[in-house]
Amino acid sequence: MEKLARRAKQLHNIHSSIPNMKLMNRTERFYKIDQILTSRTVATRQDLLDELEVSWATLKRDLAYLRERFNAPIIFDSDAGGYRFSEPNIGPSYELPGLWFSADETYALLTMHRLLSDLEPGLLAPHVAPLKSRLESILGREGQDFSEISNRIRLSPIGKRHKKSEYFPLVSRAILEGRRLQVVHYSREKNELTERLLSPLRLVYYRNNWYLEAWCHAREALRRFSVDAFDSVTLLTTAAKKVPNKQLDLAFGGSYGIYGGVPKYMAELRFSPAAARWVADEQWHPEQIGKFEENGHYCLKVPYSEPTELIMDILRHGRHVQVLGPKSLVSKVAEEVSVMAAQYQP
Protein backbone atom coordinates (compact mmCIF):
# COMPACT_ATOMS: atom_id res chain seq x y z
CA MET A 1 0.00 0.00 0.00
CA GLU A 2 2.82 2.37 0.89
CA LYS A 3 4.42 1.78 -2.53
CA LEU A 4 1.13 2.46 -4.32
CA ALA A 5 0.63 5.65 -2.31
CA ARG A 6 4.08 6.93 -3.28
CA ARG A 7 3.41 6.11 -6.94
CA ALA A 8 0.06 7.91 -6.79
CA LYS A 9 1.78 10.96 -5.30
CA GLN A 10 4.38 10.90 -8.07
CA LEU A 11 1.73 10.71 -10.81
CA HIS A 12 -0.23 13.50 -9.16
CA ASN A 13 2.83 15.74 -9.07
CA ILE A 14 3.60 15.09 -12.72
CA HIS A 15 0.08 15.66 -14.01
CA SER A 16 -0.56 18.72 -11.85
CA SER A 17 2.53 20.41 -13.27
CA ILE A 18 1.65 19.85 -16.93
CA PRO A 19 -0.97 22.64 -17.31
CA ASN A 20 1.57 25.22 -16.15
CA MET A 21 4.27 23.88 -18.48
CA LYS A 22 6.80 23.73 -15.62
CA LEU A 23 8.33 20.34 -16.38
CA MET A 24 12.13 20.50 -16.41
CA ASN A 25 13.97 19.92 -19.65
CA ARG A 26 16.82 17.44 -19.79
CA THR A 27 19.53 19.99 -19.12
CA GLU A 28 17.76 21.19 -15.99
CA ARG A 29 17.37 17.58 -14.81
CA PHE A 30 21.12 16.96 -15.17
CA TYR A 31 21.80 19.94 -12.96
CA LYS A 32 19.14 18.82 -10.47
CA ILE A 33 20.55 15.29 -10.24
CA ASP A 34 24.01 16.68 -9.61
CA GLN A 35 22.62 18.97 -6.92
CA ILE A 36 20.72 16.14 -5.18
CA LEU A 37 23.64 13.73 -5.11
CA THR A 38 26.07 16.43 -3.98
CA SER A 39 23.89 17.56 -1.09
CA ARG A 40 22.89 14.10 0.18
CA THR A 41 24.76 11.02 1.32
CA VAL A 42 22.43 8.85 -0.73
CA ALA A 43 19.24 9.33 -2.75
CA THR A 44 16.80 6.52 -3.33
CA ARG A 45 15.31 5.89 -6.74
CA GLN A 46 11.98 7.13 -5.45
CA ASP A 47 13.60 10.31 -4.10
CA LEU A 48 14.94 11.09 -7.57
CA LEU A 49 11.64 10.25 -9.26
CA ASP A 50 9.75 12.53 -6.89
CA GLU A 51 12.21 15.41 -7.21
CA LEU A 52 12.51 15.24 -11.00
CA GLU A 53 8.88 14.26 -11.72
CA VAL A 54 9.84 11.82 -14.47
CA SER A 55 9.33 8.15 -15.26
CA TRP A 56 11.79 5.44 -14.26
CA ALA A 57 12.75 4.95 -17.92
CA THR A 58 13.62 8.66 -18.27
CA LEU A 59 15.64 8.63 -15.04
CA LYS A 60 17.64 5.62 -16.23
CA ARG A 61 18.47 7.38 -19.49
CA ASP A 62 19.54 10.54 -17.64
CA LEU A 63 21.81 8.62 -15.26
CA ALA A 64 23.38 6.71 -18.17
CA TYR A 65 23.98 9.97 -20.09
CA LEU A 66 25.65 11.59 -17.08
CA ARG A 67 27.94 8.57 -16.61
CA GLU A 68 28.86 8.16 -20.29
CA ARG A 69 29.11 11.79 -21.48
CA PHE A 70 30.22 13.64 -18.34
CA ASN A 71 32.03 10.83 -16.50
CA ALA A 72 29.68 11.31 -13.55
CA PRO A 73 30.78 8.82 -10.82
CA ILE A 74 27.20 7.81 -10.01
CA ILE A 75 26.81 4.36 -8.46
CA PHE A 76 23.96 2.43 -6.93
CA ASP A 77 24.82 1.52 -3.33
CA SER A 78 22.79 -1.60 -2.55
CA ASP A 79 23.72 -1.46 1.13
CA ALA A 80 22.49 2.13 1.47
CA GLY A 81 19.53 1.48 -0.83
CA GLY A 82 20.10 4.36 -3.24
CA TYR A 83 22.32 6.32 -5.59
CA ARG A 84 25.38 8.32 -4.60
CA PHE A 85 28.65 9.64 -5.94
CA SER A 86 31.57 7.25 -5.58
CA GLU A 87 34.73 8.16 -3.68
CA PRO A 88 36.56 11.22 -5.10
CA ASN A 89 39.70 10.89 -7.24
CA ILE A 90 38.53 7.59 -8.70
CA GLY A 91 38.24 7.35 -12.49
CA PRO A 92 38.08 10.20 -15.04
CA SER A 93 37.43 13.72 -13.80
CA TYR A 94 33.80 14.77 -13.65
CA GLU A 95 32.46 18.29 -14.06
CA LEU A 96 29.27 19.59 -15.54
CA PRO A 97 29.60 22.46 -18.01
CA GLY A 98 29.74 25.77 -16.19
CA LEU A 99 27.05 27.45 -18.32
CA TRP A 100 23.55 26.21 -17.56
CA PHE A 101 20.28 27.81 -18.57
CA SER A 102 16.64 26.87 -18.21
CA ALA A 103 14.60 26.41 -21.37
CA ASP A 104 13.04 29.87 -21.00
CA GLU A 105 16.46 31.48 -20.48
CA THR A 106 17.84 29.70 -23.53
CA TYR A 107 14.91 30.83 -25.67
CA ALA A 108 15.48 34.40 -24.47
CA LEU A 109 19.19 34.31 -25.34
CA LEU A 110 18.51 32.90 -28.80
CA THR A 111 15.94 35.64 -29.35
CA MET A 112 18.47 38.29 -28.26
CA HIS A 113 20.99 36.88 -30.72
CA ARG A 114 18.43 37.13 -33.51
CA LEU A 115 17.67 40.76 -32.61
CA LEU A 116 21.38 41.64 -32.47
CA SER A 117 21.88 40.14 -35.92
CA ASP A 118 19.04 42.23 -37.33
CA LEU A 119 20.04 45.47 -35.60
CA GLU A 120 23.64 45.44 -36.79
CA PRO A 121 25.31 42.30 -38.18
CA GLY A 122 28.81 43.69 -37.64
CA LEU A 123 28.49 44.68 -34.00
CA LEU A 124 28.07 41.76 -31.57
CA ALA A 125 26.45 38.92 -33.50
CA PRO A 126 29.72 37.36 -34.78
CA HIS A 127 31.20 37.42 -31.29
CA VAL A 128 28.28 35.60 -29.68
CA ALA A 129 27.93 33.07 -32.52
CA PRO A 130 29.74 30.35 -30.48
CA LEU A 131 27.28 30.94 -27.65
CA LYS A 132 24.40 30.57 -30.11
CA SER A 133 25.73 27.21 -31.28
CA ARG A 134 26.06 26.02 -27.71
CA LEU A 135 22.55 27.15 -26.81
CA GLU A 136 21.10 25.38 -29.82
CA SER A 137 22.98 22.20 -28.93
CA ILE A 138 21.58 22.35 -25.38
CA LEU A 139 18.01 22.58 -26.62
CA GLY A 140 18.75 20.27 -29.52
CA ARG A 141 19.07 17.41 -27.08
CA GLU A 142 15.38 17.89 -26.48
CA GLY A 143 14.71 17.13 -30.15
CA GLN A 144 13.95 20.72 -31.13
CA ASP A 145 15.17 22.43 -34.28
CA PHE A 146 15.99 26.16 -34.13
CA SER A 147 17.31 26.55 -37.65
CA GLU A 148 14.07 28.38 -38.51
CA ILE A 149 14.30 30.89 -35.68
CA SER A 150 14.98 33.72 -38.14
CA ASN A 151 11.57 33.05 -39.69
CA ARG A 152 9.84 33.19 -36.32
CA ILE A 153 11.40 36.35 -34.87
CA ARG A 154 12.04 39.35 -37.08
CA LEU A 155 12.64 43.07 -36.97
CA SER A 156 11.23 45.31 -39.68
CA PRO A 157 13.79 48.14 -39.96
CA ILE A 158 11.63 50.56 -41.95
CA GLY A 159 13.58 53.75 -42.60
CA LYS A 160 16.97 52.18 -41.91
CA ARG A 161 19.60 53.83 -44.08
CA HIS A 162 22.23 51.81 -45.92
CA LYS A 163 25.84 52.24 -44.90
CA LYS A 164 29.20 50.71 -45.67
CA SER A 165 29.28 47.65 -43.41
CA GLU A 166 33.05 47.78 -42.81
CA TYR A 167 32.81 51.13 -41.01
CA PHE A 168 30.50 50.11 -38.19
CA PRO A 169 32.93 47.58 -36.59
CA LEU A 170 35.66 50.25 -36.67
CA VAL A 171 33.42 52.77 -34.92
CA SER A 172 32.31 50.31 -32.24
CA ARG A 173 35.89 49.12 -31.73
CA ALA A 174 37.10 52.71 -31.31
CA ILE A 175 34.50 53.29 -28.60
CA LEU A 176 35.30 50.09 -26.70
CA GLU A 177 39.07 50.61 -26.92
CA GLY A 178 39.03 54.38 -26.32
CA ARG A 179 40.74 55.34 -29.61
CA ARG A 180 40.29 58.27 -31.97
CA LEU A 181 38.84 58.15 -35.47
CA GLN A 182 39.71 60.07 -38.61
CA VAL A 183 36.56 60.27 -40.73
CA VAL A 184 35.22 61.89 -43.84
CA HIS A 185 31.65 62.93 -43.10
CA TYR A 186 28.94 63.68 -45.65
CA SER A 187 26.51 66.43 -44.67
CA ARG A 188 23.18 65.83 -46.38
CA GLU A 189 21.96 69.26 -45.36
CA LYS A 190 24.90 71.08 -46.97
CA ASN A 191 25.67 68.39 -49.57
CA GLU A 192 29.37 68.48 -48.80
CA LEU A 193 32.19 66.30 -47.43
CA THR A 194 34.31 67.37 -44.45
CA GLU A 195 37.24 65.66 -42.74
CA ARG A 196 36.90 65.30 -38.97
CA LEU A 197 39.10 64.06 -36.12
CA LEU A 198 36.79 62.48 -33.54
CA SER A 199 37.00 61.04 -30.07
CA PRO A 200 34.08 58.56 -30.16
CA LEU A 201 32.12 58.37 -26.92
CA ARG A 202 28.79 56.62 -27.38
CA LEU A 203 26.72 54.80 -30.00
CA VAL A 204 22.98 55.47 -30.04
CA TYR A 205 20.40 53.37 -31.92
CA TYR A 206 17.53 55.72 -32.74
CA ARG A 207 14.65 55.16 -35.14
CA ASN A 208 16.33 52.29 -37.01
CA ASN A 209 19.63 54.13 -37.47
CA TRP A 210 22.92 54.39 -35.60
CA TYR A 211 24.39 57.68 -34.40
CA LEU A 212 27.83 58.39 -32.96
CA GLU A 213 28.18 60.87 -30.12
CA ALA A 214 31.75 62.19 -30.18
CA TRP A 215 34.08 65.02 -29.33
CA CYS A 216 34.93 66.84 -32.55
CA HIS A 217 38.50 68.15 -32.30
CA ALA A 218 38.00 70.53 -35.23
CA ARG A 219 35.01 72.23 -33.55
CA GLU A 220 36.27 71.66 -29.98
CA ALA A 221 32.78 70.60 -29.02
CA LEU A 222 30.47 67.59 -28.70
CA ARG A 223 28.75 66.56 -31.91
CA ARG A 224 26.45 63.76 -33.05
CA PHE A 225 27.02 62.04 -36.42
CA SER A 226 24.94 59.56 -38.36
CA VAL A 227 27.15 56.50 -38.90
CA ASP A 228 25.73 55.91 -42.37
CA ALA A 229 27.02 59.38 -43.38
CA PHE A 230 30.68 58.40 -42.96
CA ASP A 231 32.36 58.24 -46.34
CA SER A 232 35.57 56.83 -44.87
CA VAL A 233 36.76 55.79 -41.40
CA THR A 234 40.32 55.28 -40.12
CA LEU A 235 41.01 53.86 -36.67
CA LEU A 236 43.92 55.67 -35.00
CA THR A 237 46.19 54.61 -32.16
CA THR A 238 45.81 57.94 -30.32
CA ALA A 239 43.75 57.78 -27.12
CA ALA A 240 40.33 59.40 -27.31
CA LYS A 241 39.41 62.42 -25.23
CA LYS A 242 37.26 61.43 -22.25
CA VAL A 243 33.98 63.19 -21.52
CA PRO A 244 31.78 62.44 -18.46
CA ASN A 245 28.43 60.78 -19.12
CA LYS A 246 26.63 63.63 -17.38
CA GLN A 247 28.06 66.05 -19.91
CA LEU A 248 26.93 63.78 -22.76
CA ASP A 249 23.42 63.55 -21.32
CA LEU A 250 23.25 67.32 -20.93
CA ALA A 251 24.41 67.90 -24.51
CA PHE A 252 22.28 65.26 -26.22
CA GLY A 253 19.50 64.14 -23.92
CA GLY A 254 17.76 67.35 -22.95
CA SER A 255 15.78 68.21 -26.09
CA TYR A 256 13.37 66.41 -28.32
CA GLY A 257 14.68 63.99 -30.95
CA ILE A 258 18.09 63.36 -32.37
CA TYR A 259 19.09 67.02 -32.57
CA GLY A 260 19.70 67.33 -28.82
CA GLY A 261 21.05 70.41 -27.13
CA VAL A 262 19.86 72.36 -24.12
CA PRO A 263 16.04 72.80 -24.34
CA LYS A 264 14.97 76.30 -25.35
CA TYR A 265 11.22 75.86 -25.82
CA MET A 266 8.27 73.81 -24.59
CA ALA A 267 5.94 72.51 -27.30
CA GLU A 268 2.25 72.28 -26.37
CA LEU A 269 0.22 69.83 -28.47
CA ARG A 270 -3.44 68.78 -28.29
CA PHE A 271 -4.43 65.44 -29.80
CA SER A 272 -7.92 64.34 -30.80
CA PRO A 273 -9.64 61.61 -28.75
CA ALA A 274 -8.96 59.15 -31.59
CA ALA A 275 -5.21 59.84 -31.55
CA ALA A 276 -5.09 60.13 -27.77
CA ARG A 277 -5.57 56.39 -27.32
CA TRP A 278 -2.12 55.85 -28.88
CA VAL A 279 -0.23 59.02 -27.96
CA ALA A 280 -1.04 58.78 -24.26
CA ASP A 281 1.00 55.54 -24.10
CA GLU A 282 3.97 56.90 -26.08
CA GLN A 283 7.12 58.48 -24.72
CA TRP A 284 8.11 61.44 -26.83
CA HIS A 285 10.60 62.71 -24.26
CA PRO A 286 11.69 61.61 -20.74
CA GLU A 287 10.56 64.98 -19.32
CA GLN A 288 7.22 65.16 -21.14
CA ILE A 289 4.02 66.21 -19.38
CA GLY A 290 0.72 64.77 -20.54
CA LYS A 291 -2.87 64.87 -19.36
CA PHE A 292 -6.38 64.09 -20.61
CA GLU A 293 -9.03 66.75 -20.94
CA GLU A 294 -12.65 66.10 -20.00
CA ASN A 295 -13.69 65.94 -23.65
CA GLY A 296 -11.20 63.13 -24.37
CA HIS A 297 -8.49 65.23 -25.96
CA TYR A 298 -4.91 64.64 -24.80
CA CYS A 299 -2.50 67.52 -24.16
CA LEU A 300 1.22 66.86 -24.38
CA LYS A 301 4.14 69.14 -23.50
CA VAL A 302 7.67 68.30 -24.70
CA PRO A 303 10.91 70.32 -24.44
CA TYR A 304 12.85 70.95 -27.63
CA SER A 305 15.69 72.99 -29.03
CA GLU A 306 15.59 72.52 -32.81
CA PRO A 307 12.09 71.96 -34.26
CA THR A 308 12.87 69.96 -37.43
CA GLU A 309 12.18 66.46 -36.13
CA LEU A 310 9.35 67.61 -33.88
CA ILE A 311 7.56 69.16 -36.86
CA MET A 312 7.89 65.88 -38.79
CA ASP A 313 6.24 64.00 -35.92
CA ILE A 314 3.49 66.59 -35.60
CA LEU A 315 2.67 66.36 -39.31
CA ARG A 316 2.55 62.59 -39.01
CA HIS A 317 -0.67 62.95 -37.01
CA GLY A 318 -2.29 65.26 -39.57
CA ARG A 319 -5.65 66.69 -38.53
CA HIS A 320 -5.58 64.77 -35.24
CA VAL A 321 -3.11 67.19 -33.62
CA GLN A 322 -3.13 70.95 -33.00
CA VAL A 323 -0.07 72.99 -32.00
CA LEU A 324 -0.97 75.35 -29.14
CA GLY A 325 2.46 76.87 -28.59
CA PRO A 326 4.93 78.40 -28.67
CA LYS A 327 4.01 80.87 -31.42
CA SER A 328 7.21 80.18 -33.37
CA LEU A 329 6.33 76.50 -33.62
CA VAL A 330 2.71 77.28 -34.56
CA SER A 331 3.97 79.50 -37.40
CA LYS A 332 6.44 76.93 -38.71
CA VAL A 333 3.83 74.12 -38.76
CA ALA A 334 1.22 76.40 -40.34
CA GLU A 335 3.68 77.46 -43.03
CA GLU A 336 4.58 73.84 -43.80
CA VAL A 337 0.91 72.81 -44.00
CA SER A 338 0.17 75.78 -46.29
CA VAL A 339 2.98 74.89 -48.67
CA MET A 340 1.87 71.26 -48.73
CA ALA A 341 -1.74 72.21 -49.45
CA ALA A 342 -0.66 74.51 -52.28
CA GLN A 343 0.94 71.58 -54.06
CA TYR A 344 -2.47 69.94 -54.37
CA GLN A 345 -4.42 72.96 -55.58
CA PRO A 346 -5.95 72.48 -59.06
ABEGO torsion letter per residue (X at the ends): XAAAAAAAAAAAAAAAAAAAGABBBAAAAAAAAAAAAAABABBBAAAAAAAAGBBAAAAAAAAAAAAAAAGBBBBBBAAAGBBBBBBBGBEBBBBBBABBBBAAAAAAAAAAAAAAAAABAABAAAAAAAAAAAAAAAAAAAGBBAAAAAAABBBBBBGBBBBBAAAAAAAAAAAAAGBBBBBBBBBAAAGBBBBBBBBBABBBBBGGBBBBBBBBAAAGBBBBBBAAABABBBBBABBBBBBBAAAAAAAAAABBEAAEEBBABBBBBBBBAAAAAAAAABBABAABBBBBBAAGBBBBBBBBABAAAAAAAAAAAEAABBBAOBAAAAAAAAAAAAAAAAAABX
